[in-house]
């Protein structure tokens, strides 16, 4: 049996703008994991005990993955297995049945409510990684291959997204990320059904650069207690792109500048520069929220950020509208920050950047 652990993620800066080709973001992998256990088996089965699906039989039929139980929660896994299976077939590798069990520690253990740590992306990366592990004797497996196969499967299922969360779950650590051009990927998949040439070529605009965090940087994470609907928030951006390209373009520029400044802060180990750029990105997102009515910052996120600004700099993480907020602070201020968050109804999470995992 092989066991693969894949980290979740938190967005640090560049949300929304990263959906546009060429616009950067910073994302970090965190030490909450999806665990996949895989072994060869007589029959192909999938187990998701936390979802009440302990033994789901599946088979390949006409190039499709068929689950005996129909459940929309299985869509990401179904498409991921299909993508990896197709890739292996194109490489003339004989595939054999396996038993795959997936468990998660990305959500609240008691209530099951989501923290917003990128569970779907982490599951996709875990499925890709675990299946490829069975065939390491027949083909070289790299992080690039895992990312591209996972990105294809994730995009085919969701139809949108930057795949920055896929990159964080694949590579770990702090990443300076620029998304590939989604329309290019869509066209390439449509015009050429083969996956192998696609994973072997350069993807336009894609950039994945590891960053080294300063030793004195402490990332604090607070949970608002409510989950966010990323897709619905993103939809509110579309009318602004169409009707007022000047305002939207101004947001993109401010986001890019803030992220670029933060990258310099990482490279120079300049905490003041990093905190200033975090605040600058927050202001750009606030302006975007005002123009779209997207409510990126809820009342709880506003409280979280106001407190964080007393001990460093704070910001929403991801699409906003709930889930988590973050703060850049220092070790000597962390306990007081956590105490004030708790007094305000914010739950401090015991989460650290995940730099190493198998």
C-alpha positions as CSV (number, residue, x, y, z in Angstrom):
1,X,0.0,0.0,0.0
2,X,1.1,3.5,-0.8
3,X,0.1,6.6,1.3
4,X,0.2,10.1,-0.2
5,X,-0.4,13.2,1.9
6,X,-1.4,16.4,0.0
7,X,-1.6,19.8,1.7
8,X,-4.4,22.3,1.5
9,X,-3.8,25.9,0.7
10,X,-4.4,29.5,1.6
11,X,-4.4,32.5,-0.8
12,X,-2.2,35.3,0.5
13,X,-2.5,37.9,-2.2
14,X,-3.7,38.3,-5.8
15,X,-7.2,36.9,-5.5
16,X,-9.6,37.5,-8.5
17,X,-6.8,39.1,-10.5
18,X,-5.1,35.7,-10.8
19,X,-8.0,34.5,-12.9
20,X,-6.6,36.7,-15.7
21,X,-3.6,35.4,-17.7
22,X,-0.4,37.1,-16.7
23,X,-1.6,38.5,-13.3
24,X,0.2,37.0,-10.3
25,X,-0.8,35.7,-6.9
26,X,0.9,34.4,-3.8
27,X,-0.4,31.2,-2.3
28,X,0.8,28.9,0.5
29,X,0.4,25.2,1.2
30,X,-0.8,24.6,4.8
31,X,-0.3,21.7,7.2
32,X,-3.8,20.3,6.9
33,X,-3.8,17.3,4.6
34,X,-5.8,15.1,2.3
35,X,-4.5,11.5,2.7
36,X,-4.8,9.0,-0.1
37,X,-4.1,5.3,0.5
38,X,-3.9,3.2,-2.7
39,X,-3.2,-0.5,-3.3
40,X,-3.6,-2.9,-6.2
41,X,-6.8,-4.8,-6.0
42,X,-8.9,-7.4,-7.8
43,X,-11.7,-4.9,-8.2
44,X,-11.5,-1.1,-8.6
45,X,-13.0,0.6,-5.6
46,X,-13.1,4.0,-4.0
47,X,-13.7,4.7,-0.3
48,X,-14.7,8.1,1.1
49,X,-15.7,7.3,4.7
50,X,-16.1,10.9,5.8
51,X,-18.8,11.4,3.1
52,X,-20.6,8.2,4.0
53,X,-19.3,6.4,0.9
54,X,-17.1,3.6,2.3
55,X,-17.1,1.2,-0.7
56,X,-17.9,2.6,-4.2
57,X,-17.2,0.2,-7.0
58,X,-16.1,1.8,-10.3
59,X,-15.2,0.6,-13.8
60,X,-14.0,1.9,-17.1
61,X,-16.5,1.8,-20.0
62,X,-16.0,3.5,-23.4
63,X,-13.3,5.7,-22.0
64,X,-15.5,6.8,-19.1
65,X,-15.3,6.1,-15.4
66,X,-18.5,4.7,-14.1
67,X,-19.3,4.7,-10.4
68,X,-22.0,2.3,-9.1
69,X,-23.3,5.1,-6.9
70,X,-24.2,8.4,-8.6
71,X,-23.2,11.4,-6.4
72,X,-22.1,14.8,-7.5
73,X,-19.5,14.9,-4.8
74,X,-17.6,12.2,-6.8
75,X,-17.3,14.4,-10.0
76,X,-13.8,15.7,-9.3
77,X,-12.5,12.2,-8.5
78,X,-14.3,10.6,-11.5
79,X,-12.8,13.1,-14.0
80,X,-9.4,12.8,-12.4
81,X,-9.3,9.0,-12.6
82,X,-10.4,9.4,-16.3
83,X,-7.6,11.9,-17.1
84,X,-4.9,9.8,-15.5
85,X,-6.2,6.6,-17.1
86,X,-6.2,8.2,-20.5
87,X,-2.7,9.5,-20.0
88,X,-1.4,6.0,-19.0
89,X,-3.1,4.5,-22.0
90,X,-1.6,7.0,-24.4
91,X,1.8,6.0,-22.9
92,X,1.0,2.4,-23.7
93,X,1.0,1.5,-20.0
94,X,-1.4,-1.3,-19.0
95,X,-3.6,-0.2,-16.2
96,X,-4.8,-2.5,-13.4
97,X,-7.5,-2.1,-10.8
98,X,-6.8,-0.4,-7.5
99,X,-8.5,0.3,-4.2
100,X,-8.3,4.0,-3.2
101,X,-9.2,5.5,0.2
102,X,-9.3,9.3,0.7
103,X,-9.6,11.0,4.0
104,X,-9.5,14.8,4.8
105,X,-8.4,17.0,7.7
106,X,-9.1,20.2,5.8
107,X,-12.5,20.9,7.3
108,X,-13.7,21.5,10.9
109,X,-13.5,18.1,12.6
110,X,-16.6,18.6,14.7
111,X,-19.1,20.2,12.3
112,X,-17.6,19.3,9.0
113,X,-17.9,23.0,7.9
114,X,-15.3,24.1,5.4
115,X,-12.4,26.4,6.2
116,X,-11.8,27.2,2.6
117,X,-8.5,25.3,2.4
118,X,-8.9,24.1,-1.2
119,X,-10.3,20.6,-0.6
120,X,-11.3,19.9,-4.2
121,X,-7.9,20.8,-5.6
122,X,-6.1,18.8,-2.9
123,X,-8.3,15.8,-3.6
124,X,-7.5,16.0,-7.3
125,X,-3.8,16.2,-6.7
126,X,-4.0,13.3,-4.2
127,X,-5.8,11.1,-6.8
128,X,-3.3,12.0,-9.5
129,X,-0.3,11.4,-7.3
130,X,-1.5,8.2,-5.8
131,X,-2.4,6.5,-9.1
132,X,0.9,7.6,-10.7
133,X,2.7,6.1,-7.7
134,X,1.6,2.7,-8.9
135,X,3.3,3.2,-12.3
136,X,6.6,4.8,-11.2
137,X,8.5,1.8,-12.7
138,X,7.1,2.6,-16.1
139,X,7.3,6.4,-16.4
140,X,9.0,9.4,-14.8
141,X,6.7,11.2,-12.4
142,X,7.4,14.9,-11.8
143,X,5.7,17.7,-9.9
144,X,5.1,19.3,-13.3
145,X,3.3,16.2,-14.6
146,X,1.2,15.9,-11.5
147,X,0.2,19.6,-11.7
148,X,-0.7,19.5,-15.3
149,X,-2.8,16.4,-15.1
150,X,-4.5,17.7,-11.9
151,X,-5.1,21.1,-13.6
152,X,-6.7,19.5,-16.6
153,X,-9.0,17.3,-14.4
154,X,-9.9,20.2,-12.1
155,X,-10.6,22.6,-15.0
156,X,-12.7,19.9,-16.8
157,X,-14.8,19.5,-13.7
158,X,-15.1,23.1,-12.5
159,X,-14.9,24.9,-15.9
160,X,-13.1,27.9,-14.3
161,X,-10.4,28.8,-11.7
162,X,-6.8,29.8,-11.7
163,X,-5.5,26.4,-10.4
164,X,-3.3,28.2,-7.9
165,X,-4.7,25.9,-5.3
166,X,-3.7,22.9,-7.4
167,X,-0.2,24.3,-7.6
168,X,0.0,24.8,-3.8
169,X,-1.2,21.2,-3.2
170,X,1.3,19.9,-5.7
171,X,4.5,21.8,-4.9
172,X,4.0,22.8,-1.2
173,X,5.5,25.9,0.4
174,X,5.0,29.5,-0.6
175,X,4.5,30.1,-4.3
176,X,4.5,33.1,-6.6
177,X,2.0,31.9,-9.2
178,X,0.7,33.1,-12.5
179,X,-2.1,31.2,-14.1
180,X,-2.1,29.6,-17.6
181,X,-4.6,30.9,-20.2
182,X,-7.8,29.0,-19.5
183,X,-9.2,29.6,-23.0
184,X,-6.0,28.2,-24.5
185,X,-6.4,25.0,-22.4
186,X,-10.1,24.7,-23.4
187,X,-9.2,25.0,-27.1
188,X,-6.3,22.6,-26.9
189,X,-8.5,20.0,-25.2
190,X,-11.2,20.5,-27.8
191,X,-9.0,20.3,-30.9
192,X,-6.7,17.5,-29.7
193,X,-8.2,14.8,-27.5
194,X,-4.7,13.6,-26.5
195,X,-3.4,14.5,-23.1
196,X,0.3,13.5,-23.5
197,X,1.3,16.4,-26.0
198,X,-0.5,18.8,-23.7
199,X,1.4,17.9,-20.6
200,X,4.7,18.0,-22.5
201,X,4.4,21.5,-23.9
202,X,4.8,24.9,-22.3
203,X,1.6,26.5,-21.0
204,X,1.1,30.2,-21.9
205,X,1.6,32.5,-18.9
206,X,2.0,29.7,-16.4
207,X,4.6,30.5,-13.7
208,X,5.2,28.6,-10.5
209,X,8.1,30.1,-8.5
210,X,8.9,29.0,-4.9
211,X,9.4,31.7,-2.4
212,X,11.4,31.6,0.8
213,X,9.6,33.2,3.8
214,X,11.6,35.3,6.2
215,X,12.3,33.4,9.5
216,X,10.6,36.2,11.5
217,X,7.4,36.0,9.5
218,X,4.4,34.5,11.3
219,X,1.3,33.6,9.3
220,X,-1.8,33.8,11.6
221,X,-5.1,32.3,10.3
222,X,-8.5,33.0,11.7
223,X,-11.8,31.4,10.8
224,X,-15.0,33.4,10.7
225,X,-17.2,30.4,11.3
226,X,-19.1,30.8,8.0
227,X,-18.2,29.3,4.6
228,X,-18.0,31.2,1.3
229,X,-19.4,30.4,-2.1
230,X,-16.5,31.2,-4.4
231,X,-18.3,30.6,-7.7
232,X,-21.1,33.1,-6.9
233,X,-18.7,35.8,-5.8
234,X,-16.7,35.4,-9.0
235,X,-19.8,35.7,-11.1
236,X,-20.4,39.2,-9.7
237,X,-17.1,40.3,-11.2
238,X,-18.1,39.4,-14.8
239,X,-20.5,42.4,-15.3
240,X,-17.8,44.8,-14.2
241,X,-15.3,43.3,-16.7
242,X,-17.9,43.8,-19.5
243,X,-19.3,47.2,-18.5
244,X,-16.4,49.1,-17.0
245,X,-13.1,47.8,-18.2
246,X,-11.3,50.9,-16.9
247,X,-12.3,50.2,-13.3
248,X,-11.5,46.5,-13.7
249,X,-8.2,47.3,-15.3
250,X,-7.3,49.6,-12.5
251,X,-8.0,46.8,-10.0
252,X,-5.8,44.4,-12.0
253,X,-3.0,46.9,-12.0
254,X,-3.2,47.5,-8.2
255,X,-3.4,43.8,-7.5
256,X,-0.4,43.1,-9.7
257,X,1.7,45.9,-8.1
258,X,0.8,44.7,-4.6
259,X,1.8,41.1,-5.4
260,X,5.0,42.2,-7.1
261,X,6.0,44.3,-4.1
262,X,5.2,41.4,-1.8
263,X,7.5,39.1,-3.8
264,X,10.3,41.6,-3.4
265,X,9.5,41.7,0.3
266,X,10.0,37.9,0.4
267,X,13.2,38.0,-1.6
268,X,14.6,40.8,0.6
269,X,13.2,39.4,3.9
270,X,11.6,42.9,4.3
271,X,8.7,42.4,6.8
272,X,7.6,46.0,6.5
273,X,7.4,45.8,2.7
274,X,5.4,42.5,3.0
275,X,2.9,44.0,5.4
276,X,2.4,47.1,3.4
277,X,1.8,45.1,0.2
278,X,-0.7,42.9,2.0
279,X,-2.6,46.0,3.1
280,X,-2.4,47.4,-0.4
281,X,-3.9,44.2,-1.9
282,X,-6.6,44.4,0.7
283,X,-7.5,47.9,-0.4
284,X,-7.6,46.9,-4.0
285,X,-10.1,44.1,-3.1
286,X,-12.2,46.4,-1.1
287,X,-12.5,48.8,-4.1
288,X,-13.5,45.8,-6.3
289,X,-16.1,44.7,-3.7
290,X,-17.6,48.2,-3.7
291,X,-17.9,48.3,-7.4
292,X,-19.5,44.8,-7.7
293,X,-21.5,44.5,-4.5
294,X,-19.6,41.3,-4.0
295,X,-19.2,41.6,-0.2
296,X,-15.7,40.2,-0.1
297,X,-15.3,41.4,3.5
298,X,-18.1,40.2,5.8
299,X,-18.5,41.8,9.3
300,X,-16.5,39.0,10.8
301,X,-13.7,39.5,8.3
302,X,-13.7,43.2,8.9
303,X,-13.2,42.5,12.7
304,X,-10.5,40.0,12.0
305,X,-8.6,42.4,9.8
306,X,-9.0,45.4,12.1
307,X,-7.5,43.4,15.0
308,X,-4.8,42.0,12.8
309,X,-3.7,45.5,11.8
310,X,-2.9,46.2,15.4
311,X,-0.3,43.5,15.4
312,X,0.9,43.6,11.8
313,X,-1.3,43.4,8.7
314,X,-4.5,41.5,7.9
315,X,-6.5,40.6,4.9
316,X,-9.2,38.2,3.7
317,X,-8.0,35.0,2.1
318,X,-9.4,33.6,-1.2
319,X,-12.7,34.8,-2.5
320,X,-13.8,36.3,0.8
321,X,-17.4,36.3,1.8
322,X,-16.5,34.1,4.8
323,X,-14.0,31.3,5.4
324,X,-10.6,32.5,6.7
325,X,-8.7,35.7,7.1
326,X,-4.9,36.0,7.5
327,X,-2.4,38.1,9.2
328,X,1.3,38.8,8.9
329,X,2.6,39.2,12.4
330,X,5.5,38.2,14.6
331,X,6.1,35.6,17.3
332,X,5.9,38.1,20.2
333,X,2.5,39.4,19.1
334,X,0.8,36.2,18.1
335,X,-0.7,35.2,21.5
336,X,-2.3,38.7,21.9
337,X,-3.6,38.6,18.4
338,X,-5.2,35.2,19.0
339,X,-6.7,36.4,22.2
340,X,-8.4,39.4,20.6
341,X,-9.6,37.3,17.7
342,X,-11.2,34.9,20.2
343,X,-12.9,37.8,22.1
344,X,-14.3,39.0,18.8
345,X,-15.8,35.5,17.9
346,X,-13.0,34.7,15.4
347,X,-11.5,31.1,15.8
348,X,-7.7,31.1,15.5
349,X,-6.6,28.0,13.6
350,X,-3.5,26.0,14.4
351,X,-2.2,26.2,10.8
352,X,1.4,26.5,9.5
353,X,2.9,26.6,6.0
354,X,3.6,23.1,4.7
355,X,7.0,23.0,3.1
356,X,7.6,19.3,3.2
357,X,5.3,16.4,2.6
358,X,5.4,13.1,0.7
